[in-house]
Amino acid sequence: METILIKALQLVLSLSILVIVHEFGHFIFARVFKVRVDKFYLFFDPWFALFRYKPRKGDTEYGVGWVPLGGYVKISGMIDESMDKEFLKNPPQPWEFRTKPAWQRLLIMVGGVLMNFALAFFIYSLIAFKWGDNYIPMDKTPLYFGDVAQEVGFRDGDILLKADGKRLTRYDELDLFRTIEAEEVTLLRGGEELTVVLPEDFEMRVITSRSPFADFRSGVVDSVIAGGFADEAGLRRGDRIVSVDGRRTWSFAALTSSLSEVAGTDVLLAVLRDGEEIELAAHVDSEGKLGFTVLSPAVGVSDGHNVLTAVPAGLRLGYRKLSFYVLQLRLVFTREGIRNIGGLGAIGNLFPSKWSWPAFWDMTALLSIMLGVMNLLPVPALDGGHVLFTVYEIITRRKPSERFLERAQYAGMFLLILLMLYANGNDILRLFTK
């Protein structure tokens, strides 16, 4: 229960920061172009609000709603998610969104996305300054490979150098994704450079497999927590866990994946000890852990930064995160991607079970990038939909009718509601099928 509360608190705090920053982007551009903002709300407020305040000399009402699913700014003279159309009954006013030039309306609509990207780069710069830029160098680290990778020619101990001729520098999501989607991979094996040609369906085979592509950590036990489940099971330093209930655990990533699927149950471990395979009965806790650490042959790099060097370091890290998210976004529209879409529960599980400021800010920065990219999708009711119609107007010099925009907004809202129901329904389904 404590774990759920900690994750929920991190999720609410992170989303609150992101929503406020995103909506402030719309707000500040609207004020710059002298467009009146009627409301600025954190969370939604159907029927009533938890808090509301309107300055005597201001036009904007500030508040906190009771439905924690986002937030909004209500811009005067614009058809938005509130579907308020009363302004259409009156003549256009100079302070309204609809009376402003297309380029100004475009900047108002992209203001939220720009602020999300700016926030992400700012957070990554702060992380680099406060905790340093920590990573595993890909071109110096032997890896352990999953079954799908082994089938096409990768071997444990291989060092990945290039993907389609492009140098791989970090063991992170971006370079791993570049590897699995490449046509050929250059690697170092036994001091000799080799090339592995990947089949066309390799990327999808990795994605649909039950085990990760590669990991720099093995399943070799380094230390055991005294009195923990691993200790009670008889695990000792130097043991290598090769399977959990018959499922092969070729690396630490595969091991943690297997344990998470049997969380809270008793399992049978196959352990390699002094060249002999033995079996040990163990209990896995509710978080999918046994209570031990593993050996890591990788040597991490930690680059410290001062105020001046932290900014470019943050920009580089943010660019890598953005590049990875954009690259893998296309997978969302595949059958496997749609099946794995998650809602608030899935996002909440991305946060650690124990409070960690570095992990919290790193996840908040990533979510800020995700929010920015998702809002740019050309879907009515999202910022990207408004941007699409405004760009169309700039190019053709023909403004879509208010009736068309109204219908598009309804269609977009309907699609988004369906997506939210599906994503959060998947979270609930996983609770019962785990």
ChimeraX attribute file (.defattr): number of C-alpha atoms within 10 A of each C-alpha:
attribute: neighborCount
match mode: 1-to-1
recipient: residues
	/A:1	5
	/A:2	9
	/A:3	14
	/A:4	13
	/A:5	11
	/A:6	16
	/A:7	22
	/A:8	19
	/A:9	15
	/A:10	24
	/A:11	21
	/A:12	16
	/A:13	13
	/A:14	19
	/A:15	22
	/A:16	18
	/A:17	14
	/A:18	26
	/A:19	22
	/A:20	21
	/A:21	21
	/A:22	27
	/A:23	24
	/A:24	19
	/A:25	22
	/A:26	27
	/A:27	25
	/A:28	16
	/A:29	20
	/A:30	24
	/A:31	13
	/A:32	10
	/A:33	17
	/A:34	14
	/A:35	25
	/A:36	20
	/A:37	23
	/A:38	16
	/A:39	19
	/A:40	23
	/A:41	22
	/A:42	25
	/A:43	22
	/A:44	19
	/A:45	18
	/A:46	10
	/A:47	7
	/A:48	11
	/A:49	16
	/A:50	12
	/A:51	13
	/A:52	14
	/A:53	12
	/A:54	13
	/A:55	9
	/A:56	7
	/A:57	6
	/A:58	10
	/A:59	12
	/A:60	19
	/A:61	16
	/A:62	16
	/A:63	19
	/A:64	19
	/A:65	20
	/A:66	15
	/A:67	14
	/A:68	14
	/A:69	14
	/A:70	18
	/A:71	22
	/A:72	22
	/A:73	24
	/A:74	22
	/A:75	23
	/A:76	20
	/A:77	24
	/A:78	21
	/A:79	23
	/A:80	23
	/A:81	17
	/A:82	12
	/A:83	12
	/A:84	14
	/A:85	13
	/A:86	9
	/A:87	14
	/A:88	12
	/A:89	7
	/A:90	7
	/A:91	7
	/A:92	13
	/A:93	14
	/A:94	13
	/A:95	18
	/A:96	19
	/A:97	24
	/A:98	18
	/A:99	14
	/A:100	17
	/A:101	12
	/A:102	20
	/A:103	13
	/A:104	16
	/A:105	23
	/A:106	20
	/A:107	17
	/A:108	24
	/A:109	25
	/A:110	21
	/A:111	22
	/A:112	28
	/A:113	26
	/A:114	17
	/A:115	22
	/A:116	28
	/A:117	23
	/A:118	18
	/A:119	20
	/A:120	30
	/A:121	25
	/A:122	18
	/A:123	23
	/A:124	27
	/A:125	27
	/A:126	22
	/A:127	24
	/A:128	25
	/A:129	21
	/A:130	15
	/A:131	14
	/A:132	20
	/A:133	19
	/A:134	13
	/A:135	15
	/A:136	17
	/A:137	17
	/A:138	22
	/A:139	18
	/A:140	18
	/A:141	21
	/A:142	20
	/A:143	24
	/A:144	24
	/A:145	25
	/A:146	25
	/A:147	19
	/A:148	20
	/A:149	20
	/A:150	14
	/A:151	10
	/A:152	13
	/A:153	12
	/A:154	23
	/A:155	17
	/A:156	19
	/A:157	15
	/A:158	22
	/A:159	23
	/A:160	29
	/A:161	22
	/A:162	22
	/A:163	23
	/A:164	15
	/A:165	12
	/A:166	14
	/A:167	15
	/A:168	21
	/A:169	17
	/A:170	17
	/A:171	21
	/A:172	16
	/A:173	15
	/A:174	19
	/A:175	20
	/A:176	20
	/A:177	16
	/A:178	20
	/A:179	23
	/A:180	22
	/A:181	20
	/A:182	20
	/A:183	17
	/A:184	17
	/A:185	24
	/A:186	22
	/A:187	19
	/A:188	18
	/A:189	16
	/A:190	9
	/A:191	9
	/A:192	7
	/A:193	13
	/A:194	15
	/A:195	17
	/A:196	14
	/A:197	14
	/A:198	18
	/A:199	14
	/A:200	11
	/A:201	10
	/A:202	17
	/A:203	19
	/A:204	14
	/A:205	15
	/A:206	19
	/A:207	16
	/A:208	12
	/A:209	12
	/A:210	15
	/A:211	21
	/A:212	20
	/A:213	25
	/A:214	24
	/A:215	21
	/A:216	23
	/A:217	19
	/A:218	24
	/A:219	25
	/A:220	24
	/A:221	20
	/A:222	15
	/A:223	18
	/A:224	20
	/A:225	13
	/A:226	11
	/A:227	10
	/A:228	15
	/A:229	20
	/A:230	23
	/A:231	17
	/A:232	17
	/A:233	17
	/A:234	12
	/A:235	24
	/A:236	16
	/A:237	15
	/A:238	16
	/A:239	22
	/A:240	26
	/A:241	26
	/A:242	21
	/A:243	20
	/A:244	22
	/A:245	15
	/A:246	11
	/A:247	14
	/A:248	17
	/A:249	25
	/A:250	25
	/A:251	28
	/A:252	24
	/A:253	20
	/A:254	27
	/A:255	22
	/A:256	15
	/A:257	16
	/A:258	20
	/A:259	23
	/A:260	17
	/A:261	14
	/A:262	20
	/A:263	18
	/A:264	15
	/A:265	13
	/A:266	13
	/A:267	17
	/A:268	15
	/A:269	23
	/A:270	22
	/A:271	21
	/A:272	17
	/A:273	16
	/A:274	9
	/A:275	9
	/A:276	7
	/A:277	13
	/A:278	12
	/A:279	15
	/A:280	16
	/A:281	17
	/A:282	20
	/A:283	22
	/A:284	20
	/A:285	18
	/A:286	13
	/A:287	14
	/A:288	19
	/A:289	19
	/A:290	23
	/A:291	18
	/A:292	19
	/A:293	15
	/A:294	19
	/A:295	17
	/A:296	16
	/A:297	12
	/A:298	15
	/A:299	12
	/A:300	14
	/A:301	13
	/A:302	13
	/A:303	14
	/A:304	15
	/A:305	20
	/A:306	12
	/A:307	12
	/A:308	10
	/A:309	13
	/A:310	23
	/A:311	21
	/A:312	16
	/A:313	23
	/A:314	23
	/A:315	18
	/A:316	15
	/A:317	18
	/A:318	23
	/A:319	16
	/A:320	16
	/A:321	20
	/A:322	20
	/A:323	14
	/A:324	18
	/A:325	17
	/A:326	15
	/A:327	14
	/A:328	14
	/A:329	15
	/A:330	10
	/A:331	14
	/A:332	13
	/A:333	11
	/A:334	12
	/A:335	9
	/A:336	13
	/A:337	16
	/A:338	13
	/A:339	13
	/A:340	14
	/A:341	18
	/A:342	21
	/A:343	18
	/A:344	15
	/A:345	20
	/A:346	17
	/A:347	15
	/A:348	19
	/A:349	14
	/A:350	13
	/A:351	21
	/A:352	15
	/A:353	17
	/A:354	12
	/A:355	14
	/A:356	12
	/A:357	11
	/A:358	13
	/A:359	15
	/A:360	19
	/A:361	18
	/A:362	18
	/A:363	21
	/A:364	24
	/A:365	26
	/A:366	22
	/A:367	18
	/A:368	29
	/A:369	28
	/A:370	20
	/A:371	19
	/A:372	25
	/A:373	18
	/A:374	17
	/A:375	18
	/A:376	19
	/A:377	14
	/A:378	16
	/A:379	21
	/A:380	26
	/A:381	23
	/A:382	20
	/A:383	24
	/A:384	21
	/A:385	21
	/A:386	24
	/A:387	23
	/A:388	17
	/A:389	19
	/A:390	23
	/A:391	16
	/A:392	15
	/A:393	15
	/A:394	15
	/A:395	10
	/A:396	9
	/A:397	11
	/A:398	11
	/A:399	15
	/A:400	12
	/A:401	8
	/A:402	14
	/A:403	10
	/A:404	10
	/A:405	20
	/A:406	20
	/A:407	12
	/A:408	17
	/A:409	23
	/A:410	17
	/A:411	14
	/A:412	19
	/A:413	19
	/A:414	13
	/A:415	15
	/A:416	16
	/A:417	11
	/A:418	11
	/A:419	15
	/A:420	15
	/A:421	14
	/A:422	17
	/A:423	21
	/A:424	17
	/A:425	15
	/A:426	18
	/A:427	19
	/A:428	15
	/A:429	11
	/A:430	13
	/A:431	9
	/A:432	7
	/A:433	7
	/A:434	9
